[in-house]
């Protein structure tokens, strides 16, 4: 099984990249910007021989663009797309939480797009997994207490379980 991962040099993506073994990674730090349409096209070409695509990199609506373009390329295959969302979508926004309104909207869009594409009943297998806070460098910088976070290893375990369960259908 060959896996492609966006955002593979930090946080969950970095831990996944190390865990998976047979993986290719795409991150801004390695000159792959999912906001750039040319880069997205090149990523699609680069992952033709992959079995799994983990849509992990968050960069505004670019994560949605990446999902849609991979889905278009893979819709008639039995490959797997795993979208990494956020539990923030489970809550309604309150005026006290306006500082995360953009993030909330981006993740709502990803979840909605995932659900709509999944409902089209194409051959590609799709999974959506979300977390609350994960103990990454970013959450530490934000000052999120450890007691409110799951570990990166726990997040990776959940993603790997999702992939392994899906292999039954691959």
Backbone bond lengths (Angstrom), bond angles and torsions (degrees), N, CA, C in turn:
res aa  C-N    CA-C-N  psi(-1)  N-CA   C-N-CA  omega(-1)  CA-C   N-CA-C  phi
1 X - - - 1.449 - - 1.528 108.55 -
2 X 1.313 116.40 127.21 1.461 121.61 177.90 1.525 108.37 -110.36
3 X 1.334 115.40 133.39 1.459 122.16 -173.01 1.529 109.91 -120.35
4 X 1.325 116.08 137.66 1.465 122.67 172.63 1.526 107.65 -109.23
5 X 1.321 116.54 138.06 1.465 122.02 -176.84 1.521 109.50 -134.06
6 X 1.332 116.40 128.51 1.466 119.10 170.06 1.520 108.08 -91.21
7 X 1.316 115.73 148.85 1.461 120.76 -178.53 1.518 111.80 68.63
8 X 1.316 116.43 45.64 1.472 121.67 -171.91 1.527 115.09 -88.75
9 X 1.315 118.62 4.86 1.474 119.04 -176.77 1.525 113.47 -110.12
10 X 1.326 117.52 1.78 1.472 121.15 178.55 1.517 110.68 -144.06
11 X 1.302 115.85 155.75 1.453 122.75 169.91 1.512 115.69 52.49
12 X 1.328 115.53 -132.82 1.462 122.20 -177.98 1.528 110.53 -60.27
13 X 1.320 117.39 -44.18 1.465 121.22 -178.55 1.513 112.77 -59.40
14 X 1.318 116.65 -41.16 1.470 120.85 179.44 1.529 110.51 -64.94
15 X 1.321 116.57 -44.25 1.465 120.48 179.38 1.532 110.75 -65.96
16 X 1.316 117.46 -38.88 1.472 120.96 176.32 1.518 111.24 -62.82
17 X 1.323 115.32 -46.02 1.466 120.97 -178.40 1.523 110.88 -57.77
18 X 1.318 116.15 -40.67 1.458 121.38 178.81 1.526 111.42 -71.00
19 X 1.317 116.95 -38.46 1.463 122.62 -176.61 1.521 112.69 -72.62
20 X 1.319 117.10 -42.00 1.467 121.61 -172.54 1.522 112.40 -64.66
21 X 1.308 117.69 -42.43 1.463 119.71 -178.28 1.507 111.96 91.85
22 X 1.313 117.94 -76.41 1.465 121.75 -178.69 1.528 108.66 -89.27
23 X 1.331 115.73 79.32 1.460 120.80 -174.64 1.518 111.49 -134.16
24 X 1.321 114.66 153.19 1.459 122.28 169.44 1.522 106.42 -119.75
25 X 1.327 115.56 141.70 1.447 119.57 -175.72 1.514 113.15 -122.19
26 X 1.329 114.02 151.63 1.466 121.95 -178.71 1.525 108.18 -137.48
27 X 1.334 115.99 113.72 1.465 121.61 -179.11 1.517 110.07 -143.49
28 X 1.325 115.51 156.47 1.466 120.04 176.32 1.520 111.32 -55.90
29 X 1.335 116.36 -37.79 1.465 119.67 -177.13 1.527 112.36 -68.38
30 X 1.336 117.15 -13.24 1.465 120.82 175.32 1.535 109.95 -115.08
31 X 1.335 114.97 25.40 1.472 124.03 175.22 1.520 115.17 68.28
32 X 1.325 117.04 31.15 1.462 122.21 173.04 1.521 107.57 -117.43
33 X 1.326 116.57 104.79 1.462 122.14 -177.29 1.530 108.91 -107.38
34 X 1.336 117.27 111.80 1.466 119.69 -177.72 1.523 112.81 -69.95
35 X 1.336 117.94 -8.43 1.466 120.96 172.93 1.527 111.64 -77.15
36 X 1.298 116.99 -19.35 1.463 122.88 -176.93 1.535 109.65 -90.74
37 X 1.341 117.71 116.60 1.466 120.47 -178.91 1.531 113.52 -57.08
38 X 1.319 117.42 -35.15 1.467 120.71 178.88 1.529 109.57 -66.65
39 X 1.336 116.38 -42.80 1.470 120.05 177.18 1.523 110.72 -62.07
40 X 1.337 117.55 -41.68 1.470 119.93 179.08 1.524 110.42 -61.51
41 X 1.318 117.54 -42.79 1.464 121.44 177.85 1.525 110.54 -61.20
42 X 1.326 116.44 -42.86 1.464 120.56 178.95 1.530 111.69 -66.44
43 X 1.325 116.81 -36.14 1.467 120.12 176.01 1.523 109.72 -62.61
44 X 1.316 117.24 -45.65 1.473 121.51 179.59 1.535 110.08 -57.03
45 X 1.327 116.53 -44.30 1.469 119.84 178.60 1.532 110.97 -64.37
46 X 1.324 115.97 -37.74 1.465 120.94 -176.92 1.524 113.63 -72.05
47 X 1.326 117.79 -19.23 1.465 119.90 -175.28 1.534 112.92 -105.88
48 X 1.321 116.63 12.33 1.476 119.78 -179.23 1.519 112.58 -54.61
49 X 1.326 117.90 -35.57 1.471 120.93 -177.94 1.533 113.01 -93.10
50 X 1.317 117.23 8.78 1.467 120.73 178.51 1.532 110.25 -87.29
51 X 1.314 115.29 153.76 1.466 122.14 178.16 1.522 111.73 -99.18
52 X 1.343 115.49 -26.59 1.462 121.88 -175.61 1.523 108.87 -133.94
53 X 1.328 115.47 137.63 1.460 121.57 173.63 1.520 107.04 -120.11
54 X 1.335 117.20 121.16 1.462 121.87 177.20 1.519 107.76 -103.32
55 X 1.326 115.08 109.23 1.458 123.84 -177.91 1.530 108.17 -85.91
56 X 1.319 115.19 79.99 1.453 122.15 -170.96 1.523 113.45 -100.85
57 X 1.315 118.74 -36.27 1.471 121.17 -172.90 1.522 110.65 -65.44
58 X 1.311 115.60 125.70 1.457 120.86 175.52 1.518 108.38 -97.56
59 X 1.326 115.41 125.41 1.461 120.59 175.53 1.522 108.36 -156.72
60 X 1.320 115.00 71.87 1.459 120.49 -178.49 1.518 111.10 60.87
61 X 1.327 115.91 -140.07 1.467 120.56 -179.74 1.527 113.07 -76.10
62 X 1.322 117.62 -4.57 1.468 120.74 179.15 1.521 111.55 -61.23
63 X 1.328 117.98 -30.59 1.462 120.31 177.26 1.532 109.92 -64.78
64 X 1.325 117.69 -36.93 1.473 121.83 174.87 1.527 110.67 -66.87
65 X 1.320 116.87 -44.13 1.465 120.56 178.31 1.522 110.83 -59.37
66 X 1.327 115.57 -41.82 1.461 120.60 179.53 1.522 109.83 -62.84
67 X 1.332 116.98 -46.18 1.464 121.09 178.12 1.519 110.87 -56.95
68 X 1.310 117.20 -50.49 1.459 120.60 -175.72 1.523 111.50 -62.03
69 X 1.308 116.81 -40.83 1.463 120.02 -177.78 1.538 112.19 -72.07
70 X 1.328 117.05 -37.49 1.472 119.12 175.25 1.525 109.27 -67.74
71 X 1.322 116.74 -43.13 1.466 120.23 178.11 1.534 110.97 -57.56
72 X 1.338 117.31 -45.49 1.473 119.78 178.86 1.518 111.14 -59.17
73 X 1.318 116.60 -41.38 1.465 120.53 -178.46 1.532 112.10 -71.96
74 X 1.325 117.26 -31.36 1.466 121.59 -172.50 1.530 113.94 -107.22
75 X 1.313 118.91 -0.13 1.463 120.76 -170.28 1.527 114.69 -56.96
76 X 1.309 118.49 -25.18 1.472 120.99 -179.24 1.530 112.03 -105.11
77 X 1.331 115.86 23.43 1.465 121.12 179.02 1.526 108.51 -116.84
78 X 1.316 115.67 171.14 1.468 119.73 174.79 1.529 111.05 -102.71
79 X 1.324 115.90 29.38 1.457 121.36 179.53 1.528 109.93 -78.84
80 X 1.326 115.96 175.26 1.463 121.89 -176.78 1.519 111.07 -121.89
81 X 1.330 115.68 131.97 1.466 122.78 172.08 1.518 107.03 -112.85
82 X 1.344 116.56 124.78 1.457 121.93 177.26 1.521 107.65 -112.81
83 X 1.321 116.41 118.14 1.457 121.57 178.97 1.524 109.63 -99.21
84 X 1.332 115.56 128.93 1.454 120.92 179.18 1.528 107.93 -97.41
85 X 1.322 114.64 108.91 1.454 121.57 -178.99 1.516 111.80 -101.07
86 X 1.318 115.19 -152.16 1.462 121.31 -178.94 1.521 109.57 -146.66
87 X 1.318 115.94 142.35 1.463 120.63 175.90 1.521 112.28 -66.61
88 X 1.323 117.75 -10.50 1.466 120.35 177.49 1.534 110.13 -57.88
89 X 1.323 117.23 -25.40 1.468 121.13 -178.97 1.528 112.45 -72.16
90 X 1.316 117.72 -11.71 1.470 121.38 -179.59 1.528 112.55 -82.58
91 X 1.313 117.10 -6.78 1.455 121.55 -174.32 1.519 110.56 -120.51
92 X 1.325 115.65 150.62 1.456 118.38 173.42 1.519 108.04 -82.62
93 X 1.297 115.77 151.90 1.461 120.09 -178.13 1.524 109.82 -82.74
94 X 1.313 115.14 137.79 1.460 120.44 176.30 1.529 108.06 -114.14
95 X 1.328 117.33 158.50 1.477 119.52 179.50 1.524 113.14 -56.00
96 X 1.324 118.66 -25.67 1.459 121.84 179.54 1.524 111.76 -71.00
97 X 1.328 117.20 -17.88 1.463 121.06 -173.11 1.530 112.34 -109.86
98 X 1.310 117.47 22.80 1.461 120.96 -177.04 1.524 113.26 -61.32
99 X 1.334 117.41 -23.17 1.461 119.88 -179.46 1.524 112.31 -65.05
100 X 1.328 117.81 -17.85 1.471 119.74 178.04 1.528 111.82 -112.64
101 X 1.338 117.21 15.57 1.467 120.63 -177.40 1.528 112.37 -59.83
102 X 1.318 118.27 -43.09 1.463 120.32 178.89 1.525 110.54 -61.07
103 X 1.331 116.47 -49.08 1.461 121.52 179.22 1.528 110.28 -57.77
104 X 1.306 116.51 -45.76 1.465 122.94 178.10 1.534 110.46 -55.21
105 X 1.313 116.82 -49.61 1.467 120.95 -178.92 1.529 112.14 -64.05
106 X 1.315 117.88 -40.45 1.464 121.01 178.19 1.525 110.96 -62.60
107 X 1.330 116.71 -43.60 1.466 120.58 -178.22 1.533 111.83 -73.48
108 X 1.329 117.38 -34.20 1.475 120.51 173.43 1.530 109.16 -61.59
109 X 1.332 116.83 -43.28 1.470 120.97 179.74 1.524 110.88 -61.94
110 X 1.339 117.26 -41.80 1.462 120.69 178.47 1.522 110.73 -62.22
111 X 1.312 116.46 -46.85 1.475 120.72 -178.94 1.530 110.58 -62.36
112 X 1.310 116.44 -44.65 1.471 121.48 -179.62 1.525 111.15 -63.95
113 X 1.323 117.24 -45.07 1.464 120.61 178.48 1.525 110.36 -62.82
114 X 1.313 116.68 -44.08 1.466 120.85 177.49 1.532 110.09 -54.94
115 X 1.334 116.27 -50.30 1.468 120.56 -177.75 1.524 112.11 -62.89
116 X 1.318 116.80 -41.49 1.475 119.84 -179.27 1.529 111.55 -67.05
117 X 1.324 116.88 -42.04 1.466 119.79 178.44 1.524 110.54 -67.35
118 X 1.304 116.64 -39.66 1.460 121.01 179.26 1.530 110.97 -62.66
119 X 1.305 116.70 -36.50 1.465 121.40 -179.75 1.526 113.75 -71.49
120 X 1.317 117.52 -9.73 1.466 120.57 178.47 1.528 111.87 -77.25
121 X 1.330 116.48 -7.74 1.467 122.06 175.70 1.525 113.45 54.98
122 X 1.301 116.52 47.94 1.464 120.79 173.20 1.526 108.15 -86.16
123 X 1.302 117.18 178.52 1.465 121.26 -176.80 1.523 113.20 -71.30
124 X 1.314 117.44 -31.18 1.463 120.50 -175.27 1.531 109.77 -64.20
125 X 1.318 114.83 138.10 1.453 121.96 178.32 1.528 107.41 -89.92
126 X 1.315 116.90 134.71 1.465 120.19 -178.43 1.519 110.43 -129.87
127 X 1.318 115.75 138.47 1.459 122.63 176.82 1.523 108.58 -130.46
128 X 1.311 115.12 144.81 1.468 122.23 176.65 1.522 107.00 -122.77
129 X 1.296 116.55 126.18 1.463 120.63 178.48 1.522 107.81 -130.80
130 X 1.324 114.86 139.10 1.463 117.91 -178.72 1.523 109.86 -136.27
131 X 1.304 113.75 158.22 1.456 122.00 -179.04 1.516 108.80 -135.11
132 X 1.322 114.47 162.13 1.454 119.96 165.89 1.522 106.28 -80.96
133 X 1.303 117.05 -136.14 1.461 119.59 177.45 1.524 110.48 -73.48
134 X 1.329 114.97 137.00 1.459 122.10 174.99 1.523 106.46 -115.56
135 X 1.305 116.89 137.39 1.472 122.29 -174.68 1.527 111.78 -72.44
136 X 1.327 115.97 70.10 1.460 122.07 176.58 1.529 109.07 -100.22
137 X 1.311 116.29 172.90 1.475 120.12 176.52 1.528 110.33 -57.16
138 X 1.332 116.90 -36.52 1.466 121.32 -178.32 1.530 111.63 -63.88
139 X 1.336 117.52 -42.91 1.468 119.27 179.44 1.531 110.95 -68.86
140 X 1.320 116.53 -33.03 1.469 119.97 175.72 1.526 109.27 -63.52
141 X 1.349 116.83 -45.71 1.470 121.40 177.82 1.520 111.62 -59.54
142 X 1.341 116.26 -34.89 1.466 121.10 179.98 1.528 111.98 -75.63
143 X 1.335 116.62 -11.55 1.457 120.38 179.96 1.520 113.87 82.13
144 X 1.321 117.41 21.31 1.462 121.27 179.13 1.534 108.15 -74.65
145 X 1.329 118.17 124.70 1.469 120.22 -179.61 1.530 111.45 -64.63
146 X 1.332 116.06 144.47 1.465 121.75 179.79 1.525 112.27 -54.48
147 X 1.325 117.62 -35.51 1.456 120.79 -176.82 1.532 112.14 -64.32
148 X 1.333 116.96 -16.63 1.471 120.92 178.96 1.529 112.38 -95.53
149 X 1.317 117.03 0.71 1.466 121.39 -173.30 1.525 111.81 -115.91
150 X 1.337 114.76 151.27 1.453 118.78 164.41 1.524 106.34 -93.74
151 X 1.299 117.16 158.26 1.459 120.24 -179.75 1.534 110.09 -75.15
152 X 1.308 115.27 156.39 1.466 120.75 174.72 1.527 109.11 -58.70
153 X 1.325 116.52 -40.24 1.468 120.80 -179.59 1.526 111.07 -61.78
154 X 1.332 116.92 -39.16 1.460 120.70 178.01 1.527 110.39 -65.33
155 X 1.320 117.36 -42.29 1.468 120.98 177.69 1.525 110.38 -61.46
156 X 1.328 117.17 -43.79 1.467 121.44 179.29 1.529 110.29 -63.41
157 X 1.325 117.19 -41.99 1.474 120.38 177.54 1.525 111.01 -57.36
158 X 1.329 116.06 -44.38 1.465 120.03 -179.48 1.527 111.79 -64.66
159 X 1.320 116.42 -40.26 1.467 120.21 178.91 1.527 110.10 -66.80
160 X 1.320 116.71 -43.00 1.465 120.23 179.27 1.527 111.25 -64.38
161 X 1.332 118.17 -38.33 1.466 121.13 175.01 1.521 110.48 -60.55
162 X 1.321 115.76 -42.18 1.471 122.05 178.90 1.532 109.82 -60.11
163 X 1.306 116.53 -44.70 1.474 121.30 179.16 1.514 110.41 -65.94
164 X 1.321 117.31 -47.49 1.456 120.83 -177.90 1.520 112.94 -63.56
165 X 1.335 117.32 -38.13 1.470 120.85 176.15 1.527 110.11 -64.36
166 X 1.318 116.63 -36.28 1.467 121.08 -177.94 1.517 112.66 -73.69
167 X 1.315 117.69 -22.14 1.472 120.82 -177.96 1.525 111.59 -63.07
168 X 1.325 116.82 -22.28 1.448 120.93 176.53 1.526 109.77 -56.64
169 X 1.331 115.36 -35.25 1.455 120.65 -176.05 1.517 113.37 -92.29
170 X 1.318 117.44 -6.68 1.468 120.80 -175.16 1.507 110.77 -86.93
